[in-house]
Amino acid sequence: MTKLADIPFSVLDLSPIVAGGSVALALQNSLDLARHAERWGYRRYWVAEHHNMPGIASAATSVVIGHIAGGTSRIRVGSGGIMLANHAPLMIAEQFGTLESLYPGRIDLGLGRAPGTDQMTMRSIRRGLDSNGDDFPELLEELMAFLQPAVPGQRVRAVPGAGLDIPIWLLGSGGFSAQLAGRLGLPFASAGHFSPANMLPALEAYRRSFRPSAALAEPCALVCVNVICAETDAEALRLATSHQQASLSLIRGMPQPLKPPVDSMDGLWTAQERAAVESFTGGSIVGGPATVRRKLTALAAATAADELMVHAFIHDHAARLRSYEWVAEIAADSAATPPSRSAADLPAFSMQS
């Protein structure tokens, strides 16, 4: 029997820049949420690397991690993730070595294969488009080597970084990173918050390919999911329209600051656009506390997740705080709730790859 109280819960924060707000406000709100999350018992707090996104403030991800870690005291802080193709492995080793030196035992290094942006921005970051992600295993190997203890005669070292115990997670929405994480014996984080259809196949691929390593004796799978909780199902569905509008603007190639919720999305999207948005957000858990409790329990049972990470793209900061607080209360008080596997309770993820 799956009990949410037995599963650690964590937070993914994209540091939303809201319409009429600013980057400074977004980062202030992120720190405020992290402090609340620490008090509510969340295990870790991750921020993500995205570029040229008017609605996301965490492009300088390592800097934001330092901001969050410096303003909290216990919660683990990390990247969900760093897009390794955008960086020299040595520099990531140095940045996270610095973070681990400042906040020992609290830093996670989550790594993604995708660029986290569009092709034009990729050119500005890399000054070229030679890499298509196929070199991710080589970049990862180089990074992991820099984090190992330095050996006599080693000409290039990560200072700081070498020899520090910084957990590495591989993030992914499909099979490539899942299988790589399994072969290397690393923990895997599944991006169910934007790729729900690929979540279960990726988890299956990870567990099937897993080989024990110095880092892990058994597979460790984290599942990230959008969760919006409010007083009622209707209010949660209304709050979720901000995320739907953000996904719609991204599909149209015109990303924007996070908009306030609307009473209805009718007239804002075409049928084709609605289907595209729902392919990203269809795995979201949206509702009042009873609905969220039931669906989170079903998700935990279906995925056998070792950890659940919650993301909430909510325009109003107070409503966002309340959503995370409700989830924490649900997780802590879930022992009396039996797991449900009914189709109505499961988010719209699929076993089809």
C-alpha positions in Angstrom: 0.0 0.0 0.0 1.4 3.3 -1.1 1.3 6.1 1.4 2.3 9.7 0.5 3.6 10.1 4.0 6.3 7.6 3.2 7.5 9.6 0.1 9.7 12.7 0.3 8.2 15.7 -1.4 10.3 18.5 -3.1 9.8 21.7 -5.0 10.6 22.7 -8.6 10.4 26.5 -9.0 10.8 28.2 -12.4 10.9 31.6 -10.6 7.9 33.0 -12.6 8.0 36.6 -13.7 4.4 37.7 -13.6 2.8 40.3 -15.8 3.4 43.6 -14.3 6.1 42.3 -12.1 9.9 42.1 -12.4 12.9 39.8 -12.1 13.7 41.2 -8.7 10.2 40.4 -7.5 10.3 36.9 -9.0 13.6 36.1 -7.2 12.3 37.6 -4.0 9.2 35.4 -4.2 11.3 32.3 -4.9 13.3 32.9 -1.7 10.1 33.4 0.2 8.6 30.1 -1.2 11.9 28.3 -0.4 11.8 29.5 3.2 8.2 28.3 3.5 9.0 25.0 1.8 11.8 24.4 4.3 9.4 25.0 7.2 6.7 22.8 5.7 9.1 19.8 5.4 10.0 19.7 1.7 13.3 17.8 1.1 14.8 19.8 -1.8 14.2 23.0 -3.8 15.3 23.0 -7.4 15.5 25.8 -10.0 15.9 25.4 -13.7 18.0 26.9 -16.5 15.9 28.6 -19.3 17.1 31.3 -21.6 15.4 34.2 -23.4 12.2 33.4 -21.5 10.4 36.6 -20.4 8.4 34.6 -17.8 11.3 32.8 -16.1 13.9 34.5 -13.9 16.3 31.6 -13.3 18.6 31.8 -16.3 21.7 32.3 -14.2 20.9 29.1 -12.3 23.9 28.7 -10.2 23.5 32.3 -9.0 19.9 31.7 -8.1 20.8 28.5 -6.2 23.3 30.6 -4.1 20.5 33.1 -3.5 18.1 30.4 -2.2 20.7 28.4 -0.3 22.0 31.6 1.4 18.5 32.5 2.6 17.6 29.0 4.0 19.3 26.7 6.4 18.4 23.1 6.0 16.6 22.3 2.7 18.7 20.9 -0.1 19.0 23.3 -3.1 19.9 22.5 -6.6 19.4 22.6 -10.3 16.5 21.0 -12.1 18.5 21.4 -14.2 21.7 22.7 -15.6 21.7 22.3 -19.4 25.1 20.8 -19.7 25.4 21.4 -23.5 25.5 25.1 -22.8 28.5 25.0 -20.5 32.1 23.9 -20.2 32.1 21.0 -17.7 35.0 22.5 -15.8 33.0 25.7 -15.1 30.0 23.7 -13.8 32.3 21.7 -11.6 33.8 25.0 -10.3 30.4 26.7 -9.8 28.8 23.7 -7.9 32.1 23.2 -6.1 31.8 26.7 -4.9 28.1 26.2 -3.9 28.9 23.0 -2.0 31.8 24.7 -0.2 29.5 27.5 0.9 26.6 25.3 1.8 28.0 21.9 2.6 25.7 18.9 2.3 22.9 20.8 0.8 23.7 21.1 -3.0 22.3 18.9 -5.8 23.5 19.0 -9.4 20.7 18.0 -11.8 21.7 17.9 -15.4 19.6 18.1 -18.6 20.5 17.3 -22.2 18.3 19.8 -23.9 19.4 23.4 -24.5 16.5 25.0 -22.6 15.9 27.5 -25.3 15.4 28.2 -29.0 18.0 27.9 -31.8 18.7 31.6 -32.1 19.4 31.8 -28.4 21.5 28.7 -28.6 23.7 30.4 -31.1 24.2 33.3 -28.7 25.0 31.0 -25.8 27.3 28.6 -27.7 28.4 30.7 -30.7 27.6 27.6 -32.8 25.1 24.9 -33.3 27.4 21.9 -33.7 26.1 20.0 -30.8 22.7 18.3 -31.0 22.8 16.7 -27.5 24.6 13.5 -28.7 27.7 14.5 -26.9 25.9 14.7 -23.5 27.5 11.4 -22.3 31.0 12.7 -23.1 30.3 16.1 -21.4 28.9 14.2 -18.4 31.9 12.0 -18.1 34.2 15.0 -18.2 32.2 16.8 -15.5 32.2 13.7 -13.3 36.0 13.4 -13.7 36.5 17.0 -12.6 34.4 16.2 -9.4 36.6 13.2 -8.5 39.6 13.7 -6.2 42.5 15.2 -8.1 45.3 12.8 -8.8 49.1 13.6 -8.8 50.2 15.2 -12.1 46.7 16.3 -13.0 47.2 19.5 -15.0 43.6 20.8 -15.0 41.6 20.7 -11.7 38.3 22.0 -10.6 39.1 24.4 -7.7 36.8 24.2 -5.9 35.0 21.1 -6.9 37.5 18.2 -7.0 36.8 15.6 -4.4 33.5 17.2 -3.1 30.4 15.0 -2.6 27.9 16.7 -4.9 25.0 14.4 -5.9 24.4 14.2 -9.6 21.0 13.6 -11.0 20.1 13.1 -14.7 16.9 14.7 -15.8 14.9 13.7 -18.8 11.6 13.6 -20.6 12.4 10.5 -22.6 14.5 7.3 -22.8 18.0 8.7 -23.6 18.8 10.2 -20.2 16.8 7.6 -18.4 18.9 4.8 -19.8 22.1 6.7 -19.4 21.2 7.3 -15.7 20.5 3.6 -15.3 23.8 2.5 -16.9 25.8 4.9 -14.8 23.9 4.1 -11.6 22.7 7.7 -11.0 19.4 8.9 -9.7 16.9 9.9 -12.4 14.3 12.7 -12.4 11.4 12.3 -14.8 10.0 15.5 -16.3 6.3 14.6 -16.0 5.5 18.2 -15.5 5.9 18.9 -19.2 6.1 15.4 -20.8 3.5 13.3 -19.2 3.1 10.8 -22.0 6.8 9.8 -21.8 6.9 9.6 -18.0 6.1 5.9 -17.4 8.2 4.6 -20.4 11.2 6.6 -19.1 10.9 5.3 -15.6 10.6 1.7 -17.0 13.7 2.3 -19.1 15.6 3.6 -16.2 14.8 0.8 -13.9 15.4 -1.8 -16.6 18.9 -0.4 -17.4 20.0 0.3 -13.9 23.4 -1.0 -12.7 24.6 -0.5 -9.1 27.3 2.1 -8.7 29.3 3.8 -6.0 26.5 6.4 -5.9 23.5 4.0 -5.7 22.9 0.4 -4.9 19.3 0.5 -6.2 17.4 2.8 -8.6 16.2 6.1 -7.3 13.5 7.8 -9.3 12.1 11.2 -8.7 8.9 12.2 -10.5 8.1 15.9 -11.2 4.4 16.9 -11.7 2.4 20.1 -11.9 0.2 20.4 -8.8 -2.2 23.3 -8.3 -4.3 23.0 -5.1 -6.9 25.5 -4.0 -10.0 25.7 -1.8 -12.2 24.1 -4.4 -11.7 22.2 -7.7 -13.2 25.2 -9.6 -10.8 27.7 -8.1 -7.8 25.4 -8.8 -9.0 25.0 -12.4 -9.2 28.8 -12.7 -5.7 29.2 -11.2 -4.4 26.7 -13.7 -5.3 28.9 -16.7 -2.2 31.0 -16.0 -0.1 27.9 -16.8 -2.2 27.1 -19.8 -1.7 30.6 -21.1 2.0 30.3 -20.6 2.1 27.1 -22.6 0.0 28.6 -25.3 2.4 31.6 -25.7 5.3 29.2 -25.9 3.6 27.1 -28.6 3.0 30.3 -30.6 6.7 31.2 -30.3 5.9 34.3 -28.2 6.8 33.5 -24.6 5.5 36.1 -22.2 5.4 36.9 -18.4 2.9 34.8 -16.5 -0.6 36.2 -17.0 -3.4 36.3 -14.4 -5.9 33.5 -14.5 -9.1 33.8 -16.6 -12.5 32.4 -16.0 -12.3 30.4 -19.3 -9.8 29.6 -22.0 -12.6 29.6 -24.6 -11.8 32.0 -27.3 -8.1 32.2 -26.3 -7.0 29.1 -28.2 -8.0 27.0 -31.2 -8.8 23.3 -30.9 -5.4 22.5 -32.3 -3.6 24.8 -29.8 -5.7 23.3 -26.9 -4.5 19.8 -27.9 -0.9 21.0 -28.0 -1.2 22.7 -24.6 -2.7 19.6 -23.1 0.1 17.5 -24.4 2.4 19.5 -22.1 0.0 20.0 -19.2 -2.2 16.9 -19.4 -0.5 15.2 -16.5 -1.2 18.1 -14.1 -3.0 17.5 -10.8 -5.5 20.3 -10.3 -8.2 20.5 -7.7 -9.2 21.0 -4.1 -7.4 19.2 -1.3 -9.5 16.0 -1.6 -9.0 15.8 -5.4 -5.2 16.5 -5.1 -4.8 13.9 -2.3 -6.6 11.2 -4.4 -4.6 11.9 -7.6 -1.2 12.3 -5.9 -1.8 8.9 -4.2 -2.7 7.4 -7.6 0.4 8.9 -9.2 2.6 7.5 -6.5 1.1 4.1 -6.9 1.4 4.1 -10.7 5.0 5.4 -10.8 6.4 3.8 -7.7 8.3 7.0 -7.3 11.0 7.3 -4.6 10.3 11.1 -4.4 7.7 13.5 -5.8 8.6 17.0 -6.9 5.8 19.5 -7.2 5.7 22.5 -9.6 3.0 25.2 -9.5 2.9 27.9 -12.1 0.5 30.2 -10.3 0.3 34.0 -10.9 -0.6 35.1 -7.4 2.2 34.5 -5.0 -0.1 34.1 -2.0 -2.1 31.5 -3.9 1.1 29.7 -4.9 2.2 29.5 -1.3 -1.1 28.2 -0.2 -1.0 25.5 -2.9 2.4 24.2 -1.7 1.2 24.4 1.9 -1.8 22.3 1.1 0.4 19.7 -0.7 2.7 19.5 2.3 -0.3 19.0 4.6 -1.7 16.3 2.3 1.6 14.5 2.2 2.0 14.6 5.9 -1.5 13.5 6.7 -1.9 10.8 4.0 -1.6 7.7 6.1 -5.3 7.4 6.4 -6.0 7.6 2.7 -5.8 4.3 0.7 -4.2 4.5 -2.7 -6.5 4.7 -5.7 -5.7 3.3 -9.1 -8.9 4.1 -10.9 -8.6 5.6 -14.4 -10.5 8.8 -13.2 -7.8 9.5 -10.6 -4.8 9.1 -12.8 -3.3 12.1 -14.6 -3.1 11.9 -18.4 0.2 10.1 -18.7 0.6 7.1 -20.9 2.5 3.9 -21.2 3.0 4.6 -24.9 6.4 6.1 -25.9 
